[in-house]
Amino acid sequence: MATERAIVTKVSFNKQTAWIKTQKASSCAACASRDMCQGSSEDQDIDIATINTALAKKGDMVIVKFSSAAFYKATFLIYIVPVFFLMAGAITGNNLSVYTTFSQSTVSIIAALLFFFISLVFVTKTGRAIGNKKEYQPEIIRIVPHIAKDEDQGDRRMQNTNLSNSCVRK
């Protein structure tokens, strides 16, 4: 389970969904797909819809949980499945080329592209179906309490006063 700090920017009417803004992680800089994420590569903030189990309000700092297993499953679906379809199409085209008058390479390329486009439809439909499942959605698990600087300094001054008063001998 991965966690991240974020700020709530909007809450749905029924308070079940909250939209959060979080910064891209430093690991995003090394990712080959960083430009495919929301926003441009210069934009450091990402907006995400989350399940609001902590009943956070707009402006709250929160801790958001992401399932690592769901992340790996989604990554496999998005990146590996199309490659398998592409290879299966090339092999199928190679085997079907003996029944056509076209060259083996031409039939393999056409079949590979056809299978690849079929994989895009499959990935899109499957992604939409699993995207609605709770395990694939980030979840707000905790609200981080706010401590204003003035309040924090006031508390420290109060503690110092109490300490100095307790050290006075009578």
N, C-alpha and C positions, 0 to 999 in steps of 0.2 A: 504494500500500500504506500503510495506516494502522497505527501501532503504539501500544500503551498499556502502562503498567506495571500489574501486578496481583500479588496474593498468592494462592498455591495454598492452597485450603482442604481439598481432598480429592483423592485419587488412586485410580483404579480398581485392581482386583486385578492386572490384566495391565500396568499402568502406561502404557497407550496413551492413556487419557483422564484429564484433570485438570480439576477444577472450580476456577475462580478467582473472586476477589472483586476488583472494581475500582470506582472511584468514577465517578459520572456526570460527564460532561464539562460544562464551563460552557456549551457550546452547547446542552445539553439544556434549559436554562431557556427558550430562545426557541422550542423545538420545540412545534408544536401537538399532537403525539401523545405528549408527555412522560408523561401519566397512563396511557397504554397500556403503557408499558414495565414491566418487573418492579418491583414494590414501589410504594409511594406516592410522591408528588412530594416529600415531606419526606425520604424515605429516599435517602441518597446512594450506597449500595453496590448493586452489581448482581452477581449470581452467574451465571456462564456456564460451560458445558461446553466444553472445548477439546481439540484434538489435542496430545498431550504428546510432541513430537519431541525436546525437550531433556531428557526424563526427569527432570523436576522432582519434588521431594518436597513433602509438606505443610509449609507455612510458608515456602517459598522465595519470594523476590521475583523475578518473571519479566517478560520483555518478550513481549507477545502481538501477533501480526500479524493484521490483518484485510484482506481483499482489497477494494479500493475498487470494482473492476468488479463483483464479486459483490454488494456492498452496493447499487449502483445498479440492478442487475438485479432484486434482491429488492424494492427500493423501487418499481420500475416494476410488478412483479407485484402487490404489495399495494395500491397506490394508484391506478394508472392503468388497469389491466385492468378492474376493476369499473366505472369510469366509462365505458369503451368499451362494455362489455356493456349498461350502463344506456341509453346513447344508441342503441345498435343495437336494443334492445328498444323504445324509444320510436318509432323510425323504422319498425320492423317493425309495431308496433301501429297506427301511423298508416296504413300501407299496407293492413293487413288490415281496417281499420274499414269499408271499403266493402262487405265481404262479410257484415257483421253488422248487427243492428238496434240495436246500442248506439251511443252517441255516439263520435265520433272521439277525444275526450279520455279517455274511460273505457277504451277499448281500448288506447290508447297507455300509459296509466298501468299497467294490468294487465300488458301485455307488458313494459314497462320493469322492473316489480318482479319478474316471472318471470325475465327475463334477469339481473337483479341477483343473485337467489338462486342461479341457475345459476353465475354468476361466483364467488360465495363458495365453492361446491363445487369449482369449477375451481381457484381460488387455493389452497384448503386441500390438495387432492390434489397439485397441482404443488409447493406449498411443502414438503410432506412428502417428495416425491420428490427435489427438489433439495437439501433440507436434509441429506440423507445424503451428498451429494457433498463431497469434501475441499475443493474451492475455495470452498464456502459456509460452512465452519466456521473459527472462529478457531484459530490455531496458536501454541503456545509455541515461540518461536525461540531464546530465550536466558535463562539464569539470571543474575540480577544478584547479584554477590558481596556478602556481608554484611561490613561493617566495624564492629565494636563501637566505641563511643566510647572506652573505656579502651584498647583495642588501638591505635586511631588516635592517641591522645595519647601512648601509650608509644612508638610508631614515631617520632613527631615529636620526643619527648625524645631518643630514640636518635640521630636525625639531627643534632639540635643538639649533642649531646655529641661526635659524630664530627667535626662542623665545628669545634667549639672546640678539640678535641685536634689537629686538623690545622693549626690556626693558631699553635700554640705553637712558638716557635723554640728550638732546642737549641743 
